[in-house]
Amino acid sequence: MSFVDKKKVILAVQSVLCILLVVLLSITAIDLYRTGSAAKAADPLVWVYTREASVSALTSRLPIFILAVAVTVAAAVMGVRGNETSFTDAEIIRDLAVSRVKEPTAEMTAERSKQKRLHIMGWALFGLCMIPILLYITDPAHFALSDAAGLETVMGALVRSILPWSVIGLGCLCVCFILRDKSMARETELAKNCEKVKKSAEGGKSDTKVLNIIRLAVLALSVAVIVMGAFNGSMMDVLNKAIRICTECVGLG
């Protein structure tokens, strides 16, 4: 099996173990909560969320945790990494493309301004959605336990109050960042087009310069040959041949 295949297998095993560990830990936390709620319903004064209960619940998950850590350490020792030589960061790609353009165009400047507005708008909307959450969790009245079933009531109200605003805030942030990445892609294309036009223009100038040099070289060579022919008597030979052609072949005179 090649190194590339081993790398893919190790990354796949590591991903599966991490996902399995998260799922098992989530199930353990839910079981602890349910057990504690049932114990509280039977005896409101009992203390159920103890260190011993947590250790007992997590002991069965310990082999998966150890295996996940071992695979992660093995991957680090072997130098296994994901996407080592490639990156898809729109901002880095944009900056590399724009750095090759001497003077940004108006379209590129407009796209850059749009990106700044989307960045500010995304975080502003996310911050606005966090305000109701902060107001809720900082109000002690929302966490008062009045009876044995108070914990479930408080947790249910907490989820109903926080989850919608969290989803809306993250949704606004994701939409703004997606639009910003698309704007970066458009700016990158504009920069690449400017670079192509620049190279084409430079190439055209270079071709014209080469042609001019060739023409001057041919002209200089022609003048030099004519001068050499005039000095070595070749001009009289050409004149005599011309006279013979006119008088003998054409029949003039």
Backbone as CSV, one residue per row, in Angstrom:
resi,resn,N_x,N_y,N_z,CA_x,CA_y,CA_z,C_x,C_y,C_z
1,MET,0.856,-1.196,0.000,0.000,0.000,0.000,0.890,1.243,0.000
2,SER,0.634,2.193,-0.866,1.448,3.389,-0.990,1.212,4.313,0.194
3,PHE,2.117,5.336,0.307,1.991,6.300,1.398,0.709,7.111,1.270
4,VAL,0.319,7.403,0.030,-0.906,8.179,-0.167,-2.109,7.407,0.344
5,ASP,-2.150,6.089,0.073,-3.249,5.261,0.555,-3.260,5.191,2.083
6,LYS,-2.079,5.007,2.687,-2.001,4.980,4.143,-2.482,6.297,4.743
7,LYS,-2.102,7.381,4.105,-2.508,8.699,4.587,-4.022,8.825,4.569
8,LYS,-4.644,8.404,3.487,-6.102,8.497,3.390,-6.777,7.615,4.433
9,VAL,-6.229,6.424,4.644,-6.820,5.509,5.631,-6.714,6.092,7.032
10,ILE,-5.555,6.633,7.364,-5.359,7.204,8.707,-6.280,8.394,8.927
11,LEU,-6.404,9.263,7.919,-7.293,10.423,8.054,-8.749,9.983,8.200
12,ALA,-9.141,8.951,7.439,-10.522,8.465,7.526,-10.801,7.861,8.902
13,VAL,-9.850,7.041,9.415,-10.031,6.423,10.734,-10.083,7.498,11.814
14,GLN,-9.210,8.487,11.709,-9.195,9.562,12.693,-10.513,10.332,12.691
15,SER,-11.050,10.611,11.512,-12.313,11.338,11.415,-13.461,10.527,12.017
16,VAL,-13.501,9.230,11.703,-14.572,8.380,12.227,-14.505,8.297,13.745
17,LEU,-13.299,8.142,14.285,-13.149,8.045,15.740,-13.555,9.347,16.437
18,CYS,-13.181,10.479,15.854,-13.558,11.766,16.456,-15.071,11.965,16.445
19,ILE,-15.710,11.633,15.328,-17.168,11.758,15.250,-17.840,10.815,16.233
20,LEU,-17.330,9.558,16.315,-17.904,8.579,17.247,-17.737,9.035,18.694
21,LEU,-16.583,9.621,18.996,-16.340,10.102,20.355,-17.288,11.232,20.716
22,VAL,-17.512,12.155,19.789,-18.444,13.257,20.049,-19.856,12.736,20.279
23,VAL,-20.274,11.775,19.453,-21.622,11.206,19.604,-21.763,10.503,20.955
24,LEU,-20.769,9.702,21.317,-20.843,8.971,22.585,-20.833,9.926,23.781
25,LEU,-20.005,10.957,23.732,-19.983,11.930,24.827,-21.309,12.675,24.932
26,SER,-21.930,12.973,23.787,-23.237,13.631,23.810,-24.288,12.718,24.433
27,ILE,-24.260,11.435,24.051,-25.208,10.475,24.638,-24.990,10.345,26.142
28,THR,-23.718,10.323,26.560,-23.410,10.232,27.995,-23.949,11.434,28.750
29,ALA,-23.767,12.630,28.200,-24.276,13.831,28.865,-25.799,13.804,28.974
30,ILE,-26.469,13.335,27.912,-27.935,13.254,27.948,-28.394,12.229,28.983
31,ASP,-27.681,11.067,29.062,-28.035,10.049,30.061,-27.852,10.576,31.483
32,LEU,-26.752,11.318,31.691,-26.538,11.896,33.016,-27.653,12.867,33.378
33,TYR,-28.068,13.657,32.411,-29.133,14.628,32.673,-30.456,13.926,32.987
34,ARG,-30.767,12.890,32.209,-32.023,12.171,32.443,-32.006,11.463,33.807
35,THR,-30.884,10.816,34.120,-30.773,10.138,35.419,-30.888,11.130,36.566
36,GLY,-30.228,12.266,36.425,-30.298,13.282,37.457,-31.693,13.860,37.608
37,SER,-32.387,14.075,36.476,-33.750,14.603,36.550,-34.679,13.621,37.252
38,ALA,-34.515,12.330,36.955,-35.359,11.324,37.613,-35.066,11.258,39.109
39,ALA,-33.772,11.343,39.474,-33.422,11.310,40.895,-33.933,12.549,41.614
40,LYS,-33.857,13.692,40.950,-34.365,14.918,41.554,-35.879,14.875,41.743
41,ALA,-36.569,14.234,40.821,-38.019,14.119,40.952,-38.393,13.267,42.154
42,ALA,-37.577,12.226,42.425,-37.854,11.363,43.583,-37.430,12.014,44.894
43,ASP,-36.290,12.692,44.869,-35.781,13.340,46.084,-35.147,14.672,45.684
44,PRO,-35.829,15.775,45.894,-35.300,17.080,45.458,-33.986,17.470,46.120
45,LEU,-33.669,16.891,47.271,-32.455,17.268,47.992,-31.237,16.433,47.630
46,VAL,-31.411,15.391,46.839,-30.286,14.522,46.504,-29.351,15.230,45.521
47,TRP,-28.060,14.988,45.675,-27.051,15.564,44.777,-26.626,14.484,43.788
48,VAL,-27.027,14.638,42.524,-26.839,13.564,41.544,-25.661,13.809,40.614
49,TYR,-25.304,15.071,40.362,-24.246,15.360,39.391,-22.901,15.390,40.125
50,THR,-22.462,14.219,40.555,-21.222,14.090,41.318,-20.075,13.644,40.420
51,ARG,-18.856,13.747,40.955,-17.672,13.304,40.208,-17.716,11.802,39.980
52,GLU,-18.176,11.052,40.984,-18.240,9.593,40.834,-19.196,9.187,39.717
53,ALA,-20.354,9.869,39.634,-21.316,9.551,38.573,-20.736,9.852,37.200
54,SER,-20.013,10.970,37.084,-19.402,11.325,35.794,-18.331,10.322,35.404
55,VAL,-17.477,9.928,36.374,-16.416,8.949,36.077,-17.017,7.617,35.682
56,SER,-18.067,7.195,36.385,-18.702,5.925,36.062,-19.316,5.933,34.667
57,ALA,-19.911,7.064,34.300,-20.529,7.147,32.972,-19.489,7.219,31.863
58,LEU,-18.345,7.854,32.131,-17.320,8.026,31.094,-16.375,6.836,30.981
59,THR,-16.391,5.940,31.951,-15.472,4.795,31.912,-15.700,3.924,30.684
60,SER,-16.967,3.736,30.318,-17.260,2.892,29.151,-16.824,3.545,27.845
61,ARG,-16.632,4.867,27.848,-16.200,5.568,26.629,-14.683,5.702,26.550
62,LEU,-13.997,5.295,27.626,-12.552,5.487,27.693,-11.773,4.782,26.575
63,PRO,-12.099,3.539,26.185,-11.340,2.892,25.094,-11.398,3.678,23.778
64,ILE,-12.578,4.199,23.438,-12.690,4.987,22.195,-11.838,6.241,22.290
65,PHE,-11.847,6.885,23.460,-11.053,8.099,23.651,-9.559,7.806,23.508
66,ILE,-9.102,6.711,24.142,-7.683,6.348,24.055,-7.300,6.020,22.612
67,LEU,-8.173,5.291,21.901,-7.883,4.939,20.510,-7.821,6.184,19.625
68,ALA,-8.737,7.128,19.850,-8.729,8.370,19.063,-7.455,9.163,19.311
69,VAL,-7.019,9.250,20.571,-5.777,9.960,20.893,-4.579,9.254,20.264
70,ALA,-4.568,7.925,20.317,-3.452,7.171,19.749,-3.345,7.383,18.240
71,VAL,-4.476,7.355,17.541,-4.462,7.580,16.091,-4.014,9.003,15.767
72,THR,-4.452,9.976,16.563,-4.047,11.363,16.338,-2.544,11.534,16.539
73,VAL,-1.998,10.921,17.606,-0.558,10.995,17.852,0.218,10.299,16.735
74,ALA,-0.274,9.142,16.284,0.394,8.428,15.192,0.395,9.250,13.913
75,ALA,-0.714,9.918,13.617,-0.776,10.760,12.422,0.201,11.922,12.521
76,ALA,0.315,12.503,13.728,1.258,13.611,13.905,2.699,13.145,13.742
77,VAL,3.030,11.965,14.307,4.390,11.430,14.192,4.735,11.097,12.740
78,MET,3.771,10.546,11.994,4.005,10.175,10.592,3.942,11.371,9.658
79,GLY,3.559,12.526,10.172,3.479,13.714,9.324,2.293,13.721,8.392
80,VAL,1.228,13.039,8.782,0.033,12.986,7.941,-0.772,14.262,8.152
81,ARG,-1.041,14.958,7.077,-1.811,16.189,7.125,-2.844,16.175,6.003
82,GLY,-3.926,16.890,6.211,-4.940,17.028,5.165,-4.711,18.282,4.358
83,ASN,-4.784,18.156,3.012,-4.619,19.299,2.106,-3.307,20.028,2.376
84,GLU,-2.202,19.309,2.246,-0.905,19.892,2.567,-0.461,20.923,1.550
85,THR,-0.694,20.677,0.275,-0.139,21.536,-0.762,-1.184,22.390,-1.459
86,SER,-2.404,22.344,-1.023,-3.444,23.116,-1.693,-4.212,23.920,-0.672
87,PHE,-4.716,25.062,-1.097,-5.542,25.870,-0.237,-6.631,26.510,-1.082
88,THR,-7.742,26.779,-0.447,-8.873,27.361,-1.171,-9.362,28.622,-0.476
89,ASP,-8.466,29.285,0.273,-8.845,30.509,0.947,-9.022,31.601,-0.091
90,ALA,-10.259,32.095,-0.219,-10.562,33.088,-1.254,-9.772,34.362,-1.037
91,GLU,-9.531,34.725,0.219,-8.818,35.973,0.500,-7.354,35.881,0.084
92,ILE,-6.712,34.725,0.342,-5.314,34.551,-0.054,-5.187,34.544,-1.571
93,ILE,-6.098,33.831,-2.245,-6.060,33.782,-3.714,-6.271,35.173,-4.295
94,ARG,-7.207,35.930,-3.703,-7.453,37.300,-4.179,-6.221,38.174,-4.002
95,ASP,-5.596,38.108,-2.829,-4.429,38.954,-2.568,-3.280,38.613,-3.504
96,LEU,-3.093,37.324,-3.809,-2.031,36.935,-4.738,-2.290,37.479,-6.141
97,ALA,-3.553,37.424,-6.560,-3.888,37.921,-7.901,-3.779,39.443,-7.973
98,VAL,-4.265,40.132,-6.926,-4.248,41.594,-6.940,-2.824,42.129,-6.825
99,SER,-1.939,41.395,-6.140,-0.562,41.864,-5.968,0.182,41.978,-7.290
100,ARG,-0.292,41.293,-8.337,0.360,41.351,-9.641,-0.202,42.460,-10.528
101,VAL,-1.188,43.191,-9.993,-1.786,44.299,-10.747,-1.240,45.602,-10.201
102,LYS,-0.674,46.421,-11.069,-0.056,47.670,-10.629,-1.096,48.675,-10.179
103,GLU,-2.159,48.844,-10.930,-3.196,49.828,-10.619,-4.558,49.149,-10.682
104,PRO,-5.257,48.975,-9.536,-6.581,48.331,-9.553,-7.588,49.129,-10.370
105,THR,-8.465,48.431,-11.066,-9.498,49.089,-11.853,-10.651,49.529,-10.956
106,ALA,-11.573,50.287,-11.557,-12.738,50.753,-10.790,-13.602,49.580,-10.341
107,GLU,-13.725,48.559,-11.194,-14.518,47.384,-10.820,-13.891,46.652,-9.638
108,MET,-12.561,46.544,-9.622,-11.880,45.889,-8.516,-12.054,46.669,-7.218
109,THR,-11.970,47.993,-7.306,-12.168,48.831,-6.116,-13.589,48.690,-5.581
110,ALA,-14.567,48.610,-6.493,-15.960,48.455,-6.070,-16.173,47.114,-5.376
111,GLU,-15.575,46.044,-5.910,-15.703,44.737,-5.274,-15.044,44.727,-3.895
112,ARG,-13.901,45.405,-3.759,-13.240,45.453,-2.450,-14.101,46.195,-1.427
113,SER,-14.752,47.287,-1.843,-15.654,48.011,-0.943,-16.848,47.150,-0.553
114,LYS,-17.367,46.389,-1.508,-18.491,45.500,-1.219,-18.089,44.440,-0.193
115,GLN,-16.870,43.929,-0.307,-16.402,42.924,0.643,-16.318,43.491,2.056
116,LYS,-15.844,44.719,2.183,-15.762,45.341,3.505,-17.153,45.541,4.096
117,ARG,-18.107,45.979,3.263,-19.465,46.182,3.763,-20.099,44.867,4.200
118,LEU,-19.886,43.799,3.420,-20.442,42.496,3.793,-19.813,41.964,5.067
119,HIS,-18.515,42.185,5.234,-17.836,41.737,6.449,-18.411,42.444,7.677
120,ILE,-18.555,43.764,7.587,-19.095,44.527,8.718,-20.556,44.163,8.968
121,MET,-21.325,44.008,7.889,-22.740,43.692,8.028,-22.936,42.329,8.688
122,GLY,-22.145,41.343,8.288,-22.284,40.007,8.861,-22.058,40.001,10.364
123,TRP,-20.962,40.628,10.792,-20.678,40.649,12.226,-21.654,41.541,12.989
124,ALA,-22.136,42.610,12.345,-23.114,43.472,13.007,-24.426,42.734,13.247
125,LEU,-24.910,42.005,12.232,-26.138,41.227,12.403,-25.963,40.128,13.440
126,PHE,-24.790,39.489,13.431,-24.524,38.453,14.432,-24.528,39.057,15.836
127,GLY,-23.906,40.234,15.983,-23.903,40.894,17.283,-25.291,41.286,17.747
128,LEU,-26.127,41.762,16.825,-27.503,42.116,17.190,-28.278,40.892,17.668
129,CYS,-28.038,39.743,17.021,-28.737,38.522,17.437,-28.236,38.006,18.785
130,MET,-27.012,38.392,19.162,-26.495,37.961,20.459,-27.044,38.786,21.616
131,ILE,-27.581,39.979,21.323,-28.091,40.836,22.399,-29.239,40.176,23.159
132,PRO,-30.287,39.632,22.475,-31.347,38.951,23.242,-30.842,37.766,24.064
133,ILE,-29.825,37.074,23.544,-29.268,35.942,24.293,-28.586,36.428,25.568
134,LEU,-27.790,37.492,25.451,-27.123,38.035,26.632,-28.126,38.553,27.655
135,LEU,-29.185,39.219,27.163,-30.208,39.718,28.083,-30.907,38.573,28.806
136,TYR,-31.094,37.459,28.119,-31.785,36.320,28.731,-30.913,35.644,29.785
137,ILE,-29.663,35.350,29.420,-28.820,34.580,30.339,-28.324,35.418,31.511
138,THR,-28.393,36.745,31.406,-27.968,37.593,32.531,-29.115,37.926,33.484
139,ASP,-30.308,37.419,33.182,-31.457,37.661,34.058,-31.608,36.471,35.012
140,PRO,-31.348,36.642,36.309,-31.425,35.512,37.251,-32.821,34.912,37.348
141,ALA,-33.850,35.688,37.038,-35.215,35.170,37.167,-35.483,34.018,36.220
142,HIS,-34.744,33.930,35.127,-34.957,32.856,34.158,-34.393,31.519,34.630
143,PHE,-33.601,31.528,35.708,-32.947,30.299,36.160,-33.379,29.917,37.579
144,ALA,-34.512,30.428,38.010,-35.020,30.078,39.334,-35.678,28.708,39.292
145,LEU,-35.344,27.849,40.253,-35.913,26.503,40.353,-36.989,26.514,41.437
146,SER,-38.238,26.305,41.035,-39.347,26.369,41.978,-39.803,24.996,42.457
147,ASP,-39.521,23.926,41.692,-39.955,22.590,42.080,-38.978,21.559,41.549
148,ALA,-39.317,20.297,41.704,-38.417,19.230,41.274,-38.232,19.202,39.764
149,ALA,-39.264,19.572,39.051,-39.182,19.572,37.587,-38.704,20.916,37.047
150,GLY,-38.213,21.784,37.951,-37.793,23.116,37.520,-36.623,23.104,36.565
151,LEU,-35.701,22.140,36.740,-34.526,22.087,35.880,-34.913,21.862,34.433
152,GLU,-35.814,20.915,34.196,-36.258,20.658,32.827,-36.958,21.876,32.238
153,THR,-37.746,22.567,33.065,-38.434,23.768,32.582,-37.436,24.853,32.211
154,VAL,-36.437,25.050,33.085,-35.422,26.074,32.827,-34.625,25.743,31.571
155,MET,-34.222,24.479,31.426,-33.440,24.087,30.247,-34.254,24.219,28.965
156,GLY,-35.520,23.841,29.025,-36.372,23.979,27.843,-36.556,25.429,27.445
157,ALA,-36.796,26.290,28.440,-36.944,27.721,28.139,-35.641,28.306,27.621
158,LEU,-34.504,27.841,28.170,-33.201,28.334,27.714,-32.959,27.988,26.251
159,VAL,-33.258,26.736,25.894,-33.067,26.308,24.500,-33.996,27.081,23.563
160,ARG,-35.261,27.235,23.971,-36.219,27.956,23.116,-35.847,29.425,22.955
161,SER,-35.186,29.988,23.933,-34.840,31.411,23.867,-33.519,31.653,23.136
162,ILE,-32.592,30.723,23.256,-31.259,30.929,22.688,-31.124,30.370,21.276
163,LEU,-31.684,29.194,21.042,-31.473,28.512,19.762,-31.928,29.325,18.552
164,PRO,-33.141,29.914,18.545,-33.549,30.662,17.343,-32.617,31.828,17.016
165,TRP,-32.251,32.593,18.055,-31.360,33.728,17.804,-29.978,33.278,17.362
166,SER,-29.513,32.165,17.909,-28.206,31.646,17.485,-28.229,31.216,16.024
167,VAL,-29.304,30.526,15.639,-29.421,30.080,14.247,-29.517,31.275,13.305
168,ILE,-30.311,32.283,13.682,-30.460,33.470,12.831,-29.122,34.208,12.709
169,GLY,-28.428,34.390,13.842,-27.150,35.094,13.808,-26.112,34.377,12.970
170,LEU,-25.992,33.066,13.171,-25.027,32.297,12.378,-25.423,32.260,10.909
171,GLY,-26.742,32.206,10.653,-27.207,32.217,9.261,-26.847,33.514,8.565
172,CYS,-27.083,34.650,9.226,-26.717,35.953,8.642,-25.223,36.047,8.405
173,LEU,-24.442,35.565,9.384,-22.990,35.609,9.238,-22.525,34.747,8.066
174,CYS,-23.098,33.547,7.934,-22.707,32.653,6.836,-23.084,33.246,5.483
175,VAL,-24.292,33.815,5.375,-24.731,34.397,4.099,-23.817,35.546,3.697
176,CYS,-23.492,36.423,4.650,-22.625,37.561,4.337,-21.230,37.098,3.932
177,PHE,-20.720,36.068,4.589,-19.384,35.586,4.252,-19.377,34.855,2.910
178,ILE,-20.469,34.162,2.590,-20.557,33.518,1.274,-20.577,34.561,0.170
179,LEU,-21.376,35.615,0.363,-21.419,36.703,-0.619,-20.067,37.404,-0.713
180,ARG,-19.377,37.550,0.410,-18.060,38.178,0.391,-17.054,37.324,-0.388
181,ASP,-17.112,35.997,-0.198,-16.213,35.109,-0.944,-16.490,35.174,-2.445
182,LYS,-17.770,35.281,-2.814,-18.096,35.417,-4.236,-17.562,36.724,-4.794
183,SER,-17.666,37.793,-4.011,-17.107,39.077,-4.439,-15.592,38.984,-4.587
184,MET,-14.931,38.258,-3.663,-13.485,38.047,-3.778,-13.136,37.284,-5.056
185,ALA,-13.975,36.292,-5.392,-13.734,35.529,-6.621,-13.863,36.425,-7.852
186,ARG,-14.862,37.325,-7.840,-15.007,38.257,-8.966,-13.812,39.200,-9.054
187,GLU,-13.340,39.693,-7.911,-12.175,40.569,-7.917,-10.939,39.827,-8.416
188,THR,-10.826,38.562,-8.035,-9.699,37.751,-8.508,-9.729,37.607,-10.027
189,GLU,-10.915,37.353,-10.584,-11.037,37.228,-12.035,-10.698,38.544,-12.732
190,LEU,-11.155,39.663,-12.150,-10.827,40.968,-12.728,-9.317,41.211,-12.711
191,ALA,-8.670,40.822,-11.611,-7.222,40.990,-11.525,-6.503,40.111,-12.547
192,LYS,-6.980,38.876,-12.713,-6.362,37.989,-13.701,-6.549,38.524,-15.111
193,ASN,-7.727,39.095,-15.404,-7.960,39.672,-16.726,-7.038,40.858,-16.970
194,CYS,-6.844,41.693,-15.946,-5.918,42.820,-16.083,-4.509,42.331,-16.359
195,GLU,-4.132,41.259,-15.683,-2.799,40.707,-15.897,-2.637,40.157,-17.307
196,LYS,-3.713,39.501,-17.824,-3.652,38.976,-19.189,-3.536,40.103,-20.209
197,VAL,-4.316,41.183,-19.993,-4.253,42.330,-20.908,-2.869,42.948,-20.876
198,LYS,-2.296,43.053,-19.667,-0.969,43.629,-19.528,0.068,42.787,-20.250
199,LYS,-0.025,41.461,-20.049,0.927,40.577,-20.726,0.762,40.636,-22.233
200,SER,-0.506,40.710,-22.684,-0.753,40.795,-24.127,-0.172,42.066,-24.708
201,ALA,-0.372,43.184,-23.968,0.170,44.457,-24.450,1.687,44.431,-24.468
202,GLU,2.280,43.876,-23.405,3.729,43.778,-23.376,4.243,42.864,-24.467
203,GLY,3.498,41.780,-24.713,3.901,40.879,-25.786,3.818,41.542,-27.140
204,GLY,2.750,42.362,-27.377,2.623,43.081,-28.641,3.735,44.083,-28.839
205,LYS,4.077,44.812,-27.767,5.175,45.764,-27.860,6.481,45.053,-28.139
206,SER,6.681,43.915,-27.509,7.910,43.162,-27.716,8.013,42.659,-29.149
207,ASP,6.888,42.160,-29.702,6.907,41.680,-31.090,7.195,42.818,-32.049
208,THR,6.587,43.990,-31.831,6.828,45.142,-32.703,8.282,45.573,-32.632
209,LYS,8.855,45.559,-31.439,10.254,45.949,-31.282,11.174,44.989,-32.026
210,VAL,10.882,43.696,-31.957,11.700,42.702,-32.646,11.622,42.882,-34.160
211,LEU,10.403,43.126,-34.654,10.245,43.344,-36.097,11.010,44.574,-36.567
212,ASN,10.966,45.648,-35.784,11.702,46.859,-36.154,13.200,46.609,-36.193
213,ILE,13.690,45.839,-35.238,15.119,45.516,-35.228,15.499,44.702,-36.459
214,ILE,14.654,43.733,-36.834,14.932,42.909,-38.019,14.936,43.766,-39.277
215,ARG,13.971,44.678,-39.378,13.913,45.557,-40.555,15.154,46.434,-40.667
216,LEU,15.561,47.017,-39.560,16.769,47.853,-39.590,18.004,47.030,-39.937
217,ALA,18.072,45.806,-39.439,19.221,44.953,-39.748,19.268,44.616,-41.241
218,VAL,18.106,44.269,-41.817,18.056,43.948,-43.251,18.419,45.181,-44.093
219,LEU,17.901,46.358,-43.685,18.203,47.592,-44.416,19.689,47.909,-44.362
220,ALA,20.296,47.768,-43.186,21.724,48.042,-43.055,22.544,47.062,-43.875
221,LEU,22.133,45.790,-43.872,22.848,44.788,-44.660,22.734,45.090,-46.149
222,SER,21.559,45.513,-46.581,21.365,45.842,-48.005,22.234,47.018,-48.411
223,VAL,22.271,48.063,-47.582,23.111,49.226,-47.896,24.580,48.827,-47.942
224,ALA,24.994,47.985,-47.011,26.397,47.555,-46.990,26.754,46.760,-48.234
225,VAL,25.863,45.876,-48.690,26.126,45.071,-49.882,26.180,45.958,-51.124
226,ILE,25.280,46.937,-51.217,25.282,47.845,-52.376,26.579,48.646,-52.434
227,VAL,27.006,49.145,-51.276,28.254,49.923,-51.240,29.435,49.051,-51.621
228,MET,29.494,47.814,-51.134,30.581,46.908,-51.479,30.582,46.607,-52.980
229,GLY,29.379,46.430,-53.555,29.299,46.159,-54.989,29.754,47.349,-55.830
230,ALA,29.458,48.561,-55.378,29.883,49.752,-56.116,31.387,49.892,-56.092
231,PHE,32.036,49.514,-54.967,33.486,49.669,-54.865,34.259,48.564,-55.588
232,ASN,33.692,47.380,-55.755,34.450,46.293,-56.406,34.110,46.135,-57.886
233,GLY,33.368,47.070,-58.492,33.091,47.050,-59.927,31.890,46.239,-60.334
234,SER,31.163,45.708,-59.454,29.989,44.910,-59.800,28.896,45.760,-60.424
235,MET,28.892,47.057,-60.121,27.856,47.936,-60.673,27.969,48.023,-62.193
236,MET,29.214,48.062,-62.746,29.409,48.136,-64.194,28.987,46.830,-64.859
237,ASP,29.217,45.679,-64.191,28.792,44.399,-64.755,27.273,44.346,-64.876
238,VAL,26.593,44.828,-63.864,25.131,44.838,-63.907,24.648,45.763,-65.019
239,LEU,25.313,46.928,-65.163,24.903,47.866,-66.212,25.114,47.267,-67.608
240,ASN,26.243,46.594,-67.848,26.500,45.967,-69.143,25.471,44.876,-69.451
241,LYS,25.097,44.096,-68.416,24.092,43.047,-68.616,22.736,43.661,-68.948
242,ALA,22.423,44.745,-68.326,21.143,45.413,-68.602,21.110,45.939,-70.034
243,ILE,22.257,46.491,-70.498,22.311,47.022,-71.868,22.132,45.887,-72.881
244,ARG,22.773,44.748,-72.628,22.673,43.627,-73.554,21.232,43.098,-73.601
245,ILE,20.587,43.021,-72.449,19.213,42.534,-72.418,18.305,43.442,-73.236
246,CYS,18.507,44.739,-73.097,17.641,45.676,-73.817,17.895,45.643,-75.334
247,THR,19.205,45.522,-75.728,19.522,45.603,-77.140,19.387,44.277,-77.874
248,GLU,19.659,43.188,-77.185,19.652,41.891,-77.855,18.333,41.166,-77.704
249,CYS,17.818,41.076,-76.460,16.614,40.280,-76.240,15.368,41.048,-76.635
250,VAL,15.241,42.242,-76.143,14.027,43.013,-76.428,14.036,43.560,-77.862
251,GLY,15.246,43.915,-78.361,15.345,44.356,-79.738,15.370,45.871,-79.865
252,LEU,15.664,46.591,-78.798,15.745,48.055,-78.888,17.036,48.448,-79.608
253,GLY,17.008,49.575,-80.278,18.185,50.055,-81.000,18.301,49.366,-82.327
